[in-house]
C-alpha cells in the first residue's frame, strides 16, 4: 500500500494525469467532428399562383405575403418552442397557438414569450407576375 509520501505514488499519479491529457488532446478533434452537423441544403419551392396585393399563401413551412411591391416569406416555426404559427388575416398578425406569442406579418415579435423574430426566407418573383420562388 502506497503512502501519500511515497515518491512512486506521486510519479504514478503524474503519469496517469499525463496519459489522460495526451488522450484528451488526441481525441478532442474526433469529438468535435462527431458533434459537427452538415447544414441542410436549401429547398426551392415554386408557387405558381400570383397573389393579389394584400393576399397571402400559407405553406407548411412558411407564410408568403405580397403587398404589391414586395414579396416576403416568414417561417411558420415559433422561435419560443417550435410550434407551428398561424396567420390571423383579420388582425394582420401571426400567432403561436401554444403560448400566444404574437408577431407582425414581417415576423417581428409583438408580444412574448418568444424573444426572437421569426426567420424570413428569400423570395423571388417570377417574370410576368406568374408566381414566386421561395428558398427555404
NUVOLO-524783 format. One line per 2 residues: number of its first residue (from 1); their letters; for each residue x, y, z of N, C-alpha, C, O. Coordinates in steps of 0.001 Angstrom, whole numbers. Example, Ala and Ser with C-alpha at 12.3 -4.5 7.8 and 13.67 -1.06 7.14 Angstrom:
BEGIN
1> AS> 13190:-5690:7800:12300:-4500:7800:13200:-3300:7800:14236:-3319:8465 ~ 12850:-2250:7080:13670:-1060:7140:12900:30:7870:13409:1138:8039
END
This chain:
BEGIN
1> XX> 842:-1180:0:0:0:0:884:1238:0:1831:1348:778 ~ 559:2146:-870:1388:3330:-1022:963:4395:-34:-226:4636:175
3> XX> 1942:5019:561:1635:6114:1470:1629:7418:686:2203:7482:-401 ~ 1003:8443:1207:937:9706:490:2312:10332:266:2480:11171:-619
5> XX> 3301:9917:1078:4632:10498:947:5538:9639:83:6719:9951:-65 ~ 5022:8584:-480:5808:7688:-1327:6041:8363:-2682:5069:8740:-3337
7> XX> 7302:8530:-3131:7567:9189:-4415:7052:8389:-5603:6718:8971:-6635 ~ 6981:7057:-5479:6470:6242:-6585:4979:6493:-6807:4511:6473:-7946
9> XX> 4238:6727:-5741:2817:7021:-5848:2603:8339:-6584:1712:8456:-7425 ~ 3426:9321:-6258:3318:10617:-6929:3611:10485:-8424:2919:11077:-9253
11> XX> 4638:9709:-8761:5001:9521:-10168:3889:8798:-10931:3586:9141:-12074 ~ 3279:7787:-10283:2186:7067:-10932:990:7992:-11189:392:7931:-12263
13> XX> 640:8830:-10243:-488:9737:-10444:-140:10795:-11499:-1004:11208:-12273 ~ 1118:11231:-11529:1542:12190:-12545:1489:11539:-13931:1061:12164:-14901
15> XX> 1930:10272:-14014:1893:9545:-15288:447:9374:-15767:169:9548:-16954 ~ -462:9040:-14868:-1870:8898:-15228:-2434:10226:-15728:-3199:10266:-16691
17> XX> -2050:11293:-15068:-2522:12614:-15486:-2002:12947:-16892:-2761:13441:-17726 ~ -729:12684:-17159:-156:12970:-18476:-794:12097:-19561:-1027:12570:-20673
19> XX> -1077:10830:-19247:-1752:9950:-20217:-3151:10477:-20499:-3589:10491:-21649 ~ -3850:10907:-19464:-5184:11480:-19657:-5113:12720:-20551:-5922:12862:-21468
21> XX> -4161:13615:-20299:-4031:14836:-21112:-3715:14492:-22564:-4270:15102:-23478 ~ -2823:13515:-22789:-2472:13122:-24155:-3678:12503:-24862:-3921:12793:-26033
23> XX> -4430:11659:-24166:-5611:11037:-24766:-6662:12092:-25088:-7280:12054:-26153 ~ -6861:13017:-24183:-7828:14088:-24428:-7422:14922:-25634:-8257:15250:-26476
25> XX> -6134:15266:-25718:-5641:16067:-26837:-5800:15317:-28158:-6110:15924:-29183 ~ -5590:14011:-28139:-5713:13218:-29363:-7172:13010:-29760:-7486:12981:-30950
27> XX> -8060:12866:-28790:-9458:12553:-29086:-10347:13779:-29239:-11452:13669:-29769 ~ -9895:14936:-28792:-10714:16147:-28879:-11172:16448:-30304:-12357:16715:-30503
29> XX> -10281:16418:-31313:-10762:16677:-32682:-11830:15679:-33134:-12754:16051:-33856 ~ -11714:14430:-32721:-12706:13422:-33083:-14065:13769:-32466:-15093:13688:-33138
31> XX> -14066:14150:-31202:-15329:14522:-30554:-15930:15769:-31202:-17149:15867:-31347 ~ -15086:16716:-31590:-15585:17911:-32282:-16216:17520:-33616:-17260:18050:-33997
33> XX> -15572:16585:-34326:-16086:16142:-35617:-17427:15428:-35448:-18347:15651:-36234 ~ -17544:14584:-34447:-18787:13859:-34227:-19936:14797:-33883:-21090:14494:-34185
35> XX> -19637:15928:-33258:-20668:16896:-32923:-21013:17812:-34080:-21958:18596:-33988 ~ -20270:17727:-35155:-20493:18593:-36304:-21707:18119:-37084:-21877:16921:-37310
37> XX> -22542:19044:-37492:-23685:18678:-38316:-23575:19406:-39654:-23211:20581:-39707 ~ -23887:18706:-40710:-23814:19277:-42040:-25040:20151:-42248:-26165:19706:-42017
39> XX> -24835:21395:-42684:-26001:22241:-42938:-26859:21634:-44041:-26346:21125:-45038 ~ -28173:21696:-43846:-29051:21090:-44847:-29093:21960:-46090:-28906:23176:-46032
41> XX> -29341:21307:-47210:-29437:22028:-48471:-30721:22841:-48487:-31751:22393:-47984 ~ -30663:24034:-49063:-31901:24818:-49155:-32884:24159:-50113:-32497:23607:-51143
43> XX> -34154:24227:-49756:-35212:23720:-50635:-35775:24891:-51420:-35988:25974:-50874 ~ -36011:24667:-52695:-36583:25702:-53546:-38017:25300:-53851:-38271:24238:-54419
45> XX> -38949:26163:-53467:-40369:25874:-53633:-40953:26912:-54589:-40793:28118:-54401 ~ -41626:26414:-55610:-42244:27312:-56581:-43737:27390:-56325:-44415:26367:-56225
47> XX> -44239:28598:-56222:-45673:28842:-56088:-46114:29462:-57413:-45705:30568:-57764 ~ -46947:28736:-58133:-47299:29167:-59487:-48499:30110:-59520:-48874:30601:-60584
49> XX> -49092:30359:-58380:-50260:31252:-58327:-49813:32632:-57848:-49281:32755:-56745 ~ -50019:33670:-58660:-49673:35015:-58183:-50663:35470:-57115:-51837:35101:-57135
51> XX> -50170:36269:-56196:-51016:36807:-55134:-51393:38242:-55465:-50574:39004:-55979 ~ -52607:38600:-55174:-53024:39989:-55303:-52459:40768:-54115:-52200:40180:-53065
53> XX> -52263:42069:-54260:-51749:42847:-53124:-52613:42642:-51880:-53838:42755:-51925 ~ -51945:42338:-50778:-52648:42101:-49519:-52992:40645:-49275:-53391:40293:-48164
55> XX> -52849:39775:-50287:-53136:38351:-50101:-51914:37652:-49504:-50818:38210:-49452 ~ -52135:36427:-49060:-51040:35626:-48513:-51222:34184:-48945:-52317:33767:-49325
57> XX> -50133:33426:-48881:-50140:31997:-49180:-49612:31286:-47951:-48527:31606:-47466 ~ -50366:30327:-47443:-49992:29587:-46243:-49441:28237:-46663:-50197:27355:-47071
59> XX> -48122:28070:-46564:-47478:26801:-46867:-47200:26042:-45586:-47434:26572:-44500 ~ -46707:24816:-45680:-46425:24052:-44465:-45250:24613:-43655:-45207:24459:-42434
61> XX> -44284:25272:-44344:-43087:25776:-43665:-43020:27291:-43580:-42224:27826:-42808 ~ -43830:27988:-44347:-43724:29436:-44418:-45065:30065:-44770:-45995:29395:-45217
63> XX> -45133:31377:-44553:-46279:32187:-44988:-45709:33205:-45968:-44774:33937:-45642 ~ -46274:33246:-47159:-45821:34157:-48204:-46775:35341:-48274:-47991:35164:-48352
65> XX> -46221:36546:-48246:-47004:37778:-48326:-46575:38561:-49560:-45435:38450:-50009 ~ -47495:39353:-50105:-47181:40254:-51204:-48019:41511:-51026:-49247:41447:-50971
67> XX> -47346:42658:-50937:-48080:43920:-50773:-48232:44680:-52090:-48663:45833:-52097 ~ -47880:44041:-53194:-47954:44684:-54497:-46594:45138:-54987:-46325:45105:-56188
69> XX> -45732:45562:-54074:-44369:45979:-54421:-43338:44925:-54056:-42428:44636:-54833 ~ -43484:44363:-52890:-42507:43422:-52347:-43203:42146:-51908:-44330:42170:-51413
71> XX> -42512:41034:-52100:-42991:39741:-51589:-41989:39260:-50548:-40783:39440:-50715 ~ -42482:38652:-49478:-41609:38113:-48444:-42252:36876:-47845:-43472:36709:-47866
73> XX> -41398:36012:-47311:-41860:34763:-46693:-41314:34696:-45275:-40152:35017:-45026 ~ -42160:34277:-44360:-41831:34177:-42943:-42008:32727:-42503:-42962:32060:-42902
75> XX> -41086:32251:-41682:-41149:30880:-41164:-42400:30678:-40326:-42880:31602:-39670 ~ -42924:29453:-40355:-44083:29116:-39518:-43668:28448:-38215:-44529:27982:-37468
77> XX> -42375:28389:-37923:-41905:27756:-36683:-41625:28839:-35643:-40752:29687:-35826 ~ -42376:28793:-34559:-42225:29780:-33490:-40827:29688:-32882:-40303:28593:-32673
79> XX> -40231:30845:-32600:-38887:30876:-32026:-38879:30595:-30529:-37809:30504:-29927 ~ -40044:30456:-29923:-40108:30154:-28495:-39904:28659:-28254:-38916:28263:-27637
81> XX> -40823:27832:-28734:-40706:26382:-28529:-40886:25572:-29807:-40937:24344:-29748 ~ -40982:26221:-30947:-41038:25499:-32209:-42420:25086:-32679:-42529:24267:-33591
83> XX> -43465:25616:-32098:-44823:25298:-32554:-45064:25940:-33921:-44358:26870:-34311 ~ -46067:25438:-34643:-46426:25991:-35947:-47368:27168:-35753:-48443:27029:-35171
85> XX> -46948:28337:-36250:-47741:29555:-36077:-48789:29677:-37179:-48682:29043:-38229 ~ -49795:30496:-36924:-50880:30741:-37877:-51010:32236:-38125:-50685:33055:-37266
87> XX> -51490:32572:-39311:-51716:33978:-39653:-53191:34301:-39465:-54058:33602:-39990 ~ -53476:35375:-38707:-54840:35850:-38500:-55036:37059:-39405:-54606:38169:-39092
89> XX> -55688:36819:-40522:-55862:37850:-41538:-56627:39052:-41000:-56302:40194:-41322 ~ -57631:38799:-40191:-58473:39878:-39659:-57646:40874:-38847:-57826:42085:-38973
91> XX> -56739:40359:-38015:-55909:41208:-37153:-54554:41532:-37769:-53806:42354:-37239 ~ -54236:40881:-38898:-52960:41060:-39583:-51773:40725:-38672:-50762:41427:-38667
93> XX> -51916:39638:-37903:-50828:39182:-37033:-50609:37685:-37221:-51486:36955:-37682 ~ -49420:37262:-36851:-49073:35840:-36809:-49065:35467:-35335:-48460:36155:-34512
95> XX> -49751:34360:-35005:-49862:33977:-33595:-49493:32518:-33407:-49824:31662:-34227 ~ -48802:32256:-32311:-48457:30879:-31939:-49586:30318:-31076:-49958:30930:-30075
97> XX> -50137:29156:-31456:-51239:28589:-30673:-50797:27997:-29331:-51636:27765:-28460 ~ -49505:27750:-29153:-49039:27114:-27916:-49006:28074:-26727:-49549:27769:-25665
99> XX> -48371:29233:-26904:-48228:30175:-25793:-48599:31601:-26187:-48252:32548:-25482 ~ -49292:31758:-27294:-49844:33033:-27757:-48793:34125:-28008:-49067:35307:-27798
101> XX> -47605:33737:-28452:-46666:34756:-28924:-47277:35371:-30172:-47885:34674:-30985 ~ -47113:36674:-30319:-47674:37372:-31474:-46552:38039:-32245:-45615:38588:-31664
103> XX> -46664:37982:-33587:-45660:38542:-34479:-46362:39392:-35536:-47521:39149:-35870 ~ -45650:40387:-36058:-46191:41163:-37185:-46118:40276:-38427:-45528:39197:-38392
105> XX> -46719:40736:-39521:-46651:39923:-40743:-45260:39965:-41371:-45024:39308:-42385 ~ -44340:40724:-40786:-42930:40694:-41185:-42102:39836:-40227:-40882:39756:-40367
107> XX> -42755:39196:-39255:-42074:38277:-38348:-41512:38899:-37091:-40841:38210:-36323 ~ -41760:40181:-36848:-41215:40835:-35657:-42072:40515:-34437:-43300:40490:-34517
109> XX> -41415:40272:-33317:-42126:39942:-32074:-42928:41156:-31612:-42397:42256:-31463 ~ -44218:40925:-31392:-45092:41969:-30844:-45407:41700:-29378:-45567:42624:-28581
111> XX> -45493:40405:-29038:-45864:40000:-27682:-45252:38636:-27422:-45381:37734:-28251 ~ -44581:38466:-26275:-43893:37220:-25917:-44828:36123:-25506:-46046:36299:-25526
113> XX> -44282:34999:-25137:-42967:34767:-24555:-41804:34656:-25564:-40647:34665:-25145 ~ -42069:34554:-26844:-40970:34489:-27817:-40162:35780:-27742:-40723:36868:-27613
115> XX> -38836:35649:-27824:-37962:36811:-27753:-37308:37122:-29100:-36876:38251:-29332 ~ -37235:36130:-29984:-36606:36316:-31290:-37660:36444:-32377:-38725:35831:-32305
117> XX> -37349:37249:-33384:-38233:37378:-34538:-38276:36070:-35317:-37359:35254:-35221 ~ -39334:35872:-36084:-39428:34703:-36950:-38439:34861:-38101:-38289:35960:-38636
119> XX> -37762:33778:-38490:-36841:33871:-39628:-37595:34170:-40917:-38755:33793:-41077 ~ -36923:34847:-41821:-37522:35116:-43129:-36762:34321:-44185:-35607:33948:-43982
121> XX> -37415:34068:-45304:-36828:33314:-46403:-36753:34183:-47649:-37535:35116:-47829 ~ -35806:33856:-48490:-35618:34586:-49736:-36776:34289:-50685:-37164:33135:-50864
123> XX> -37325:35349:-51294:-38431:35211:-52242:-38047:35923:-53530:-37517:37034:-53521 ~ -38329:35254:-54624:-38082:35835:-55941:-39386:35792:-56721:-40020:34743:-56834
125> XX> -39781:36947:-57260:-40988:36989:-58094:-40637:36490:-59485:-39618:36875:-60058 ~ -41494:35625:-60023:-41287:35135:-61382:-41690:36203:-62393:-42480:37097:-62090
127> XX> -41142:36096:-63582:-41450:37065:-64633:-42946:37070:-64941:-43629:36058:-64786 ~ -43431:38205:-65372:-44843:38404:-65759:-45806:38091:-64622:-46944:37685:-64859
129> XX> -45339:38283:-63363:-46216:38056:-62197:-46817:36638:-62214:-47969:36443:-61828 ~ -46031:35661:-62661:-46525:34287:-62796:-46431:33485:-61502:-46879:32339:-61472
131> XX> -45872:34036:-60446:-45758:33307:-59198:-44480:33692:-58476:-43931:34774:-58681 ~ -44016:32776:-57620:-42882:33077:-56744:-42003:31841:-56610:-42445:30709:-56806
133> XX> -40743:32097:-56269:-39829:31026:-55864:-39355:31376:-54460:-38787:32443:-54230 ~ -39596:30465:-53530:-39217:30663:-52136:-38091:29679:-51809:-38223:28478:-52048
135> XX> -36990:30188:-51265:-35877:29340:-50854:-35952:29135:-49342:-35754:30069:-48565 ~ -36239:27907:-48944:-36396:27559:-47526:-35160:26833:-47047:-35082:26449:-45880
END
